[in-house]
Amino acid sequence: MDRLLEYVARHPFLVGGTVVLAIAALVYEISRARSGGQSVGPMDAVRLLNQGAVLVDVRSQAEFDGGHVIDAKHIPQEQLASSAETLKKYREKVVITCCESGMRSGAAARVLQAQGFTKVVNLRGGLQAWRADNLPLVKSDAKGK
């Protein structure tokens, strides 16, 4: 114990840096745990979609029309809590929430989990990560098709 105290006294910057890194890692893990549970990357999301998962896009209508994943269900985040009846048939399926960056969809995942959806995952990095992996998006025309 005396040697540890001597080390701390002789190397305050190293000890301080170690403490800061440990606190940063702890904060990161806590925020990740609170972000809506499990998250998946774009390639894992494609695999889940091919197995029958449902993708819920919580962006605004303008963002959705600008480009979205094919067959995505569009429910803006503000309407998600009141749209539980619409999604009820997907309660036992894997539901993937997505937004532009993954932040709003994390909150949406928590809302769905609170409504009894047991298999909710968030698209890590959102559609930015989807685009970065060069995965396809479809655009809605002016009539909303």
C-alpha positions, 0 to 999 in steps of 0.5 A: 500500500505504501508503494501505491501511495508513493506512485500516486505522489510521484506520478499525479498526471498519470494517475489523474489521466487513468481516473479520467479515462475510467470515469469516461468509460463508466459514463459511456457504458451507463449512457449506452445502457440507458439508450433504449437497450440493444442496438444493431449495426446496419448489416445486422439490421439487414439480416433481421429485416430478411428474417421478418423484422419490422423497421420503424422510422421515427423521423419527420415526414420531410426526412422520410420522403428524402430517403428511407429504408424500403418497407419501413413503417413511418411513425414520427416520434411525436406520434409513437406513443399514440400509435401503439394500436397500429403497431400492435400486430408487430408486438412479438416480432423484432422491431428495429427503430431508426432515425437520422443518427440513432438518438431519437430512435433510442428514445423511441425504442424505450417508448415501445419497450414500455408499451410491451414490445419485447424485441426492440432494437435500435439501428446504431448510427441511424441512417447515417451509418446505413448510408456509410455502408452504401445500403439502398434507400428509396425516396417518396415522390411528392404524392407520398407514394 
